Amino acid sequence: MLVPILMLVLNLILPYPAIRWVNIVGAVLVIIFNIAGLPYAGAYDNFLIAVSFVFNAMTIWYAWKWVA
């Protein structure tokens, strides 16, 4: 829960080149953390992790394509 909050605050504080890499590294770390915990006990938990993968991939994609 702390990583998304921290990423939001840093998006408001850091300048462009730094925040681009913070978004990419943060999303990759969350993906790795979630992969390490797979499989989860319930179908709902696995569904939420799959949704998390999609949104973290989108974060990486948009940060990579970000033009200042």
Backbone bond lengths (Angstrom), bond angles and torsions (degrees), N, CA, C in turn:
res aa  C-N    CA-C-N  psi(-1)  N-CA   C-N-CA  omega(-1)  CA-C   N-CA-C  phi
1 M - - - 1.453 - - 1.523 111.25 -
2 L 1.303 117.63 -26.22 1.457 120.77 -176.33 1.533 112.32 -74.09
3 V 1.319 117.63 -35.74 1.465 120.70 -175.32 1.532 111.95 -62.09
4 P 1.348 120.62 -48.89 1.471 118.90 178.39 1.529 113.22 -61.54
5 I 1.332 116.73 -38.12 1.467 119.58 178.58 1.521 110.19 -65.12
6 L 1.320 116.26 -45.46 1.457 121.15 178.74 1.527 111.49 -62.17
7 M 1.330 117.58 -40.75 1.465 120.70 178.77 1.528 110.87 -64.36
8 L 1.318 117.30 -37.82 1.458 120.53 178.33 1.526 111.04 -64.07
9 V 1.312 117.15 -47.21 1.464 121.02 179.82 1.531 110.52 -63.69
10 L 1.323 117.57 -43.69 1.461 120.48 -179.71 1.529 111.70 -65.20
11 N 1.343 117.83 -31.15 1.463 120.72 175.46 1.516 111.59 -61.16
12 L 1.313 116.63 -30.65 1.458 120.61 -179.88 1.523 112.45 -84.40
13 I 1.331 117.77 -22.27 1.462 121.79 -172.07 1.530 113.42 -100.97
14 L 1.330 117.09 -45.58 1.467 121.05 -171.56 1.526 112.89 -79.54
15 P 1.330 117.38 150.98 1.465 120.86 175.25 1.525 110.92 -75.22
16 Y 1.336 115.89 171.88 1.462 122.24 -172.15 1.519 115.86 -53.48
17 P 1.300 121.87 -57.48 1.477 116.76 -171.46 1.532 112.28 -62.25
18 A 1.308 117.11 -36.49 1.468 120.15 -177.78 1.527 111.22 -71.03
19 I 1.323 117.86 -44.12 1.461 119.96 -175.02 1.521 111.61 -68.16
20 R 1.319 116.70 -29.49 1.462 119.66 176.92 1.526 109.83 -58.76
21 W 1.325 116.56 -48.35 1.463 120.50 -178.35 1.514 112.30 -73.79
22 V 1.317 117.91 -31.24 1.464 120.23 176.05 1.529 109.80 -64.01
23 N 1.322 117.38 -41.77 1.464 120.88 177.75 1.519 111.53 -63.31
24 I 1.318 117.50 -44.77 1.462 120.81 -178.90 1.521 110.70 -65.10
25 V 1.324 117.41 -49.89 1.465 121.08 -178.04 1.535 110.75 -64.96
26 G 1.315 117.07 -42.70 1.471 120.31 179.35 1.520 112.27 -60.89
27 A 1.325 117.13 -44.93 1.468 120.96 -179.98 1.528 110.70 -65.99
28 V 1.319 117.83 -40.29 1.466 120.70 178.33 1.529 110.45 -63.84
29 L 1.323 117.54 -42.15 1.463 120.44 179.11 1.528 111.88 -64.03
30 V 1.318 117.36 -38.81 1.465 120.38 177.69 1.527 110.13 -65.65
31 I 1.320 117.68 -41.09 1.467 121.16 177.76 1.526 110.45 -61.87
32 I 1.323 117.17 -46.17 1.471 120.36 179.54 1.522 110.75 -62.14
33 F 1.324 117.17 -43.37 1.461 121.54 178.64 1.525 110.79 -59.61
34 N 1.333 117.62 -43.06 1.463 121.45 -179.61 1.523 111.82 -69.52
35 I 1.316 117.69 -37.80 1.465 120.57 177.93 1.526 110.45 -63.96
36 A 1.327 116.62 -37.60 1.469 120.41 -179.68 1.522 111.82 -63.37
37 G 1.311 118.07 -26.38 1.453 121.33 -178.36 1.517 115.26 -92.50
38 L 1.329 117.43 -3.86 1.469 120.08 -177.60 1.514 110.76 -73.24
39 P 1.301 119.98 153.17 1.464 127.02 -13.26 1.526 110.68 -81.23
40 Y 1.300 115.54 150.52 1.457 121.05 177.04 1.521 109.46 -88.32
41 A 1.324 115.79 165.79 1.467 120.85 -172.24 1.532 113.13 -66.00
42 G 1.323 117.40 -45.13 1.459 119.66 -172.72 1.521 113.08 -106.35
43 A 1.310 114.82 157.72 1.465 121.00 178.51 1.526 111.18 -64.70
44 Y 1.334 115.96 -36.53 1.460 119.99 -179.77 1.529 110.55 -64.35
45 D 1.337 117.07 -41.66 1.468 121.07 177.48 1.519 110.90 -62.05
46 N 1.319 117.09 -42.96 1.461 120.83 178.65 1.528 111.41 -65.83
47 F 1.331 116.93 -36.18 1.468 120.79 175.60 1.521 110.78 -62.61
48 L 1.341 116.95 -45.34 1.463 120.24 179.80 1.530 111.61 -64.12
49 I 1.322 117.81 -36.61 1.461 120.90 176.91 1.524 110.03 -66.24
50 A 1.332 117.74 -39.67 1.467 120.80 177.70 1.532 110.29 -62.83
51 V 1.324 117.11 -42.35 1.465 120.88 176.74 1.525 109.88 -63.23
52 S 1.323 116.96 -40.20 1.458 121.52 177.59 1.527 111.01 -60.83
53 F 1.332 116.93 -41.90 1.469 120.54 177.66 1.524 111.12 -59.24
54 V 1.320 116.27 -43.16 1.472 120.53 -179.38 1.532 110.27 -63.13
55 F 1.317 117.21 -48.10 1.463 119.85 -177.54 1.524 112.52 -69.32
56 N 1.327 117.86 -34.45 1.453 119.77 175.73 1.522 111.05 -69.62
57 A 1.319 117.63 -36.39 1.465 120.73 175.17 1.532 110.42 -64.17
58 M 1.325 116.63 -39.44 1.465 120.12 176.93 1.526 110.80 -65.17
59 T 1.317 117.59 -38.88 1.460 121.57 177.46 1.522 110.09 -60.75
60 I 1.324 116.51 -45.74 1.468 120.87 178.74 1.523 110.01 -62.53
61 W 1.321 117.44 -45.48 1.460 121.73 -178.15 1.531 111.55 -61.45
62 Y 1.325 116.68 -49.02 1.468 119.77 -178.70 1.526 111.81 -67.50
63 A 1.325 117.71 -36.98 1.463 119.74 177.36 1.527 110.79 -66.88
64 W 1.333 116.54 -37.52 1.463 120.51 179.36 1.524 111.36 -66.98
65 K 1.318 116.59 -38.64 1.471 122.13 -178.12 1.531 113.02 -86.44
66 W 1.316 117.87 -2.75 1.459 123.64 -175.86 1.518 110.45 -62.55
67 V 1.316 115.84 126.65 1.467 122.10 177.14 1.515 107.67 -118.22
68 A 1.316 116.00 125.11 1.478 120.12 -178.23 1.511 110.50 -79.70
